[in-house]
Amino acid sequence: MLVALAVALALYGPVAEAQQQAKVFKIGWLSNDSGRPIEEFVREALGALGYVEGKNIFIDYRSAQGKLDRLPALADEQVRLKVDVIVAIGGGAAVAAKNATKTIPIVFQSGGDPVAIGLIDSLAHPGGNLTGFSAISSELAGKRLELLKETVSKLSRVAVLWDPRGPGSEEWKESLHPARELGLQLYSMEVSSADKYAGAFKEAIKARSAALAVTSASINNSNLKRIADLAAKHRLPAISPFKEFVASGGLMSYAGNDAERYKRLAYLIDRVLKGTKPAELPVERPMGFEFFINLKTAKALGLTIPPIVLMRATSVVK
């Protein structure tokens, strides 16, 4: 009997092991741009769940490099590759992926409201082949205006930088009501390409804007430093959803916790790869928030951050 068992193990053991190792999941990574290190952080979060690139997952990276009109073609390419899941970073990428396939699961990250831009039916019951994480940036637009108001003495006029091309521009609209409640007049800096930033800033100054709110749907994220530099040049205290903006010299940022977002995206990808239908996975929202302040920038602007604002900061750049 021992001999028979040994023979069975010799014959079938390697086969069973090979079957377990045979499955390499193909992940299509589709993004609006590649200006932020989100790919690396999500890979790390997936690694904590046992997924190793080159071992049991293969990731096909495709970025529109800020040219949103390229997204549909890139999404079609990933569909032809027959990936197991498309991870769509940004509202534009998510819409392109949804239009490209009704069968391949899609896990998205969207700064704007995914219901408002037509991605899903509802957060609790997304429907179709999509689930993901909403950074609720449009809902936080009012909070960012509030922080500007508390930081800049006698602030009455704020320029809002946004891009009308992509999904998520509802953040501009979502800013209007809280602005009225805060007694702020908003100037629309509607910019569709990076070469128009300089002119847009000049017009904002002509309109007597005294601060700047950068929306999540306004830019190719690789241009964060350029926007921070222009804000500094025109002496505009500025706030953004991206903490990288603060590292680039911008004054403040306020948004959901990044580490939490990466972990939840990895969790959703894991569930989908293990067979759960996206429609059964509610779209998640941030539970924790991060507030960053650049004190060097504040000093350069001649601005003293009030203690009540400073005490709320998650981190400061000195």
N, C-alpha and C positions, 0 to 999 in steps of 0.2 A: 504493500500500500504506500509505503514511504517512497518507493521507487516511482510509482505511478504519479504521486503528488509532485515529485521532483521533475518528472517529465512534463507534467501539465504546466508547472511554473516556468520551465524552460521554454515551452512552446507558446504559451499564452501570456505570460508575464510581460515580455517585451511588447507584444501586440497591444495589451491593455494600456501600458505606459505610453506607447506611441499614440494611441487614440486620445489619451488625456492631453498630450502635448501638441496634437495635430492642429487644434483650433487656434488660429491667430485672427483675432478680430480686426477688421478694417474700419478705422475711424476717419471720416472726412472732416477736416478742420477748415471751416470757411469763415473768414473775417473781413470786416470793412477795411481794416488796415492792420499793420504789424508793428505799430509804434509802441506797444506796451508789452511787458513780459508775462502776460496772462497765460500764454502757452506753457511756459516753464512751470508756473505755479500749479496749473491744472494737472500737468504731468506728474508733479510731486504728489498731489493729492490722490491721483490714480495709483501711483506707486504704493501709497499707504494701504490701498485696497488690493494690492497684489498684481497690478498691471504694469508690465515693464515693456517699454518700447523696444522693438526688435526681438522680443521673446514671445509674448502672447498678445501684443497689439502692434498694429502697423498704423501710423498716422499720416494721412495725405494732407499736407498743409497747402492751403490756397488763400491768398490775400488779394483784395482789390486795390491795395496801396492807396486807399482814399478815393479811388475812382469808382463810385457806386454803380455806374452803368456796366461795369465788368462783372458784377456779382452773378447775374443770371447765367452767363456762359460758364463761370467757374462752378456754379451749383450743378449745371447739366453735366459737366465733366465728372464730378464726383458720383452722380447718379450712374453714369456709364461704367464707372469703376465698381459698381455694386457694393458700395461700402455697407457695413452693418448699421452704422448710425452716422448722422451728420451733426457735428457740433457747430452751431452757428453763433458767432460772436458779433453782436450788434443787431439792431433792428433791421437794417437793410439786408444783412446776410440771412437773417431768419426769414424774411419775406421771400427772398430769392430761393431759398431752400424749399420753402412751402410750395412755391409755384412750380418747382422742378420735380417734386415727387409727392405722391399721396400715400406711398407705401413704406418707404424707408423711414425709420424713426428719426426724429429731429429733436435734439436737446439744445435750446437756445439760451443766450443771455441777452436781455434787452434792457436798455437804459430807460426807455419810455414805457408807456402802458401797453402791454401786449394785446389787451382786449381792444383798446382804442384804435390800434393800427391794423386790426383784423387778423392777428396771428391765431388767436384762440377764442373759444366761446366764453369761457370764464376761468378765473384762477383755480377754482376748486375742481372744475370739470373742463379741462382744456379742449377735449374732443379731438378727432382726427389723429394725426401722427406726430403731434408736437407736445412737448412739455419743456420746462426750463426754469430759469431764475429771472425775476424782474427786479432790477435795481431801484425801481420806483423813483427814478430821478425826477420825473415830472412832478410827482407829489412833493418832492423835497425842494422844488424850486422856490416855494414860499419861505422855507426855512433858511435857505441861503440868502434871500433878500433880507430876512429878519436879522441875520448875523451881520450883514453889511450895515444895516440901519443902526444896530447897536454899537458898531465899531467906529463908524464915521460920523462925527458930530454934525448935526444939522443937515444930514443927507436928504436930498429931495428928488434928485434925478439920477437914474441908473440906466446904463446902456446894457442891453441883453444881446449877446452874440449867439446867433443860431443859423442853421442851414436849412433852407426850405426844401431841399431835394429829397432827403431821406426820411423814413419813419422816425418818429420821436420828436418832430418839431412841435408837437403839442405842448412841449415844455414851455415854449414861448407863451402859448395861450394860457397854460396853467399858472403863469407868473402874473397875469393881469389882475386877477381877483385879490390875491394877497397883497399886491402892490398898492391897490386902492385902500385896503385896510391899514396898511402901514404909512399911508400918506405919501407914497412914492410915485413919481411920474417915470414911465419907462420909455426908453428910446430903442427902437428896433434896429439892431445891427444885423441885417439879413445878408449873409455872406455865403456864396456858393463855391468859392475857390480861394485857395491860399493867397493867390496873387492880388486879391482884393482886400486883404486885411488892412494894409497900411492906409488905403483910402477910407475904409470904413471907420478906422480909429479917428482920422481927421474929422470926418463928418460927425462922429459922436461928440467930439470936443466942441465943434461948432454948435451942437444942440445943447451945450452946457451940461453934459453928463459928468457926474462927479465920482462915479464908481462903475464897475463892470461886473456883470454876472455872465459866466460862460456856461452854456448848456451842454449836456452830454451829446446832443445831436448836432453840434455846431461845427465840428472839426475833424480832420484827420489827426489822431492823437499824437502823431510824430511832430506836429506843429505846436505842441503845448509851450515849448520854450519861446518860440517866435511870438506867440500871443502874450506870454509873460513879459518878454522884452518890450513889446509895444505898449503894454499897460504901464510898465515902469517909465518908458520914454515920455508918455503922456500923463504921468503921475496919477494914474487911476488905480485906487485900491480894488483888487479883483478877487472874486471867489469862483471856484470851479468844482465839479463833482470829482475831479481826479487829484489824488494826493501827489502824483507826479508833477502836477502843475506847481505845487508849493516847492517841491525839490528843484524845479526849474526857475524859481524866482517869483512865482505868483504869491499873493498875500495869504490866501486861505483856500481850504477845500472842505467840503462836507458831503458825506455819502455813506452808504452802507459799508460794513466791515468787509474788506477785501478777502481776508483769510477764510471767513465764513462762506463767502460766495464761491471761492474755489473749491472748498470741501463739498458744498452742496451740489455744485455742477458735477463733480466727480461721482458723488453718490447717485445722482440721476443717471449718469452715463452707465454706471455699474448696474443699476436696476434694469435699464433697457437692454444691456448686453446679456443679462441673465434671463431675459424673456418677458419682462413686464411691459405691457403696452403703454405707450406715452399717455394715452387718454386716461389711464388709471392713476397717473401720478400728478397730483396737484402742482401747479406752478408755485414756486417758492418765492418768498420776499425776505429782505434782510431783517434780522432781529436786533442786531447791534449796529452802532453807527460810529464813524470816525470823523474827528474835527482836527485839522492840521493848520498851524499858523507859522508863517515865516517872519520872525522878529527882525531879521536883517532887512527884509523888504519894508516892513513897517517903519523902521528907523530911516531908511532911504526916502520914504514918502513923508517923513516928518509926522508920523502917526503914532500916537500912544494907544496901545490896545487896552481898553478898559478892563479892570480886574474881573468883573462879572463875566466877560467874554473869555479872558485868558484862563480862568479856572475851569472852563468847560473843555479846553483843548485836550485831545488825546495825545498830541505830541507837538513840540515847537522846534523850529529851526532857529538857532541862535547865531 
